[in-house]
Amino acid sequence: MPILADAIQDAGCDNDTVLNHCRDDKQVHVRGCWVVDLLLGKM
């Protein structure tokens, strides 16, 4: 997920909530992760 944060930041994302969520190693990133769903347009 930290790599995803770098990629979306490079693409222009400046939303700290999204970037911090992806970079937080204490988060559990499983199917249904709100950031992934947001990127895929499922929200």
Rosetta blueprint (number, residue, H / E / L):
1 M L
2 P H
3 I H
4 L H
5 A H
6 D H
7 A H
8 I H
9 Q H
10 D H
11 A L
12 G L
13 C L
14 D L
15 N L
16 D H
17 T H
18 V H
19 L H
20 N H
21 H H
22 C H
23 R H
24 D L
25 D L
26 K L
27 Q L
28 V L
29 H L
30 V L
31 R L
32 G L
33 C L
34 W H
35 V H
36 V H
37 D H
38 L H
39 L H
40 L L
41 G L
42 K L
43 M L
